[in-house]
Amino acid sequence: MKSSCSFILGVVALAASIAQAALSPREIQEHQERRVKAGKRATEAVVGSAEGFAKGVTGGAAGATVYPTTNAELVSYLGSSTAYTIVLQKTFDFTTADGETTATGCAPWGTGSACQEAINQNDWCTNYEPDAPDVTVEYYPSATLGIQITSNKSLIGSGSSGIIKGIGVRIVSGASNVIIQNIEITNLNPKYVWGGDAITLNDCDLVWIDHVTTSLIGRQHLVLGTQADARVTISYNNFDGTTSYSPYCDSYAYWGLFFDGSDDLVTLKGNYIHHFSGRSPKVEGNTLLHAVNNYWYDYPSYGHAFEITTGAYVLVEGSVFQNVPTVLDSGATGQYFTSPSTTANAACTAYLGRACQVNGFGSSGTFSSSTTSFFSDFSGKNIASAETYAWVQEYVIADAGIGKID
Ligand SMILES: *[C@@H]1O[C@H](CO)[C@@H](O)[C@H](O)[C@H]1NC(C)=O
């Protein structure tokens, strides 16, 4: 399968010069009273704190808590130079914000009803799929570039109501100290490659993505671009690859999690990563990935979860692989340690401060490597704790994604 870097634009597509009206004080008070009645704390705030590489992230805690009511207010708050906790209490639907586009794209995998087609973004079809037949593509351009989130922000959802539809988010251009928690991002032109990325990180530091659900995404569910994403924790998210359009013309999204970068530290803990056929994750570009206590589930026999190529340094422990026939794509050129045995796992102690946990495999392929040559990269870093894979079996599916912590 042809794969290419996700393209990241450096411009802001949406104008952010918008008045910052929000809920009236009375509306906020009513909302808080309803929450107290329902047995919840009155004011929404980030729940818990990040462990692993993004430990210490505070997001918008130093600023006001605001409740946007329109798309324009949401965009304005997220791009503001002020610290904010931004609470979503409804679906923000951007699907038709920039209208609909009809253009010539291509069909690299055929024109069957379940086959993904591609937008000719940056001449991708022309340059990389010259033999693919032309097709007419009809898509919503709003989804092709995410809303920019600037430094010192928390973007959180209230209960299970915080949904952003038809556009993703981007933490880029030097942004730092950002938390996204308890929201869902959905419906980004799922029929089309280049239809949109749900969450993009590129040139940022101290980012925590927690209890987020992503679904029906045309391109990457999560992409860390080629620039450095210095300290990132991705925890307890529900990455849902279920789709009606894919490169294999089945119901499994291919473009899951892509960790590129030039100097990236990524803690991936407690995530439910399911129903994909590829890139979940693809790791490269001087990225140190600590994958711990994740639950990989339901892959087709011809797909794969991991791609580990040059510049990837990957430690996988305490995780479950259930119905993942091919855990690792062939041709891995990066370095990886799969916590293969309690004897081998003792090597973690010197660098992580504890032994590693073995992984659990059910109806899944093999994944075995005891390379420890990159372990010194963990020295002096904040390292996430590890439960057993049996703990993951019991808790992760039930607790991952939107609507679980609030
Ligand atoms: C973020 O907040 C910190 C601490 O208040 C402050 O020093 C920094 O300048 C802020 N960053 C931006 C880009 O506003």
The ligand as a MOL file (V3000), in Angstrom:
LIG
                    3D

  0  0  0     0  0            999 V3000
M  V30 BEGIN CTAB
M  V30 COUNTS 14 14 0 0 0
M  V30 BEGIN ATOM
M  V30 1 C 1.2030 30.4580 28.6650 0
M  V30 2 O 1.1430 30.6570 30.0620 0
M  V30 3 C 2.4250 30.8620 30.6610 0
M  V30 4 C 2.2310 30.8740 32.1650 0
M  V30 5 O 1.2800 31.8360 32.5150 0
M  V30 6 C 3.0420 32.1270 30.1250 0
M  V30 7 O 4.3180 32.3280 30.6660 0
M  V30 8 C 3.1440 32.0230 28.6050 0
M  V30 9 O 3.5980 33.2270 28.0650 0
M  V30 10 C 1.7980 31.6570 27.9680 0
M  V30 11 N 2.0100 31.3860 26.5730 0
M  V30 12 C 1.4170 32.0940 25.6210 0
M  V30 13 C 1.8260 31.7720 24.2380 0
M  V30 14 O 0.5790 32.9410 25.8550 0
M  V30 END ATOM
M  V30 BEGIN BOND
M  V30 1 1 1 2
M  V30 2 1 1 10
M  V30 3 1 2 3
M  V30 4 1 3 4
M  V30 5 1 3 6
M  V30 6 1 4 5
M  V30 7 1 6 7
M  V30 8 1 6 8
M  V30 9 1 8 9
M  V30 10 1 8 10
M  V30 11 1 10 11
M  V30 12 1 11 12
M  V30 13 1 12 13
M  V30 14 2 12 14
M  V30 END BOND
M  V30 END CTAB
M  END
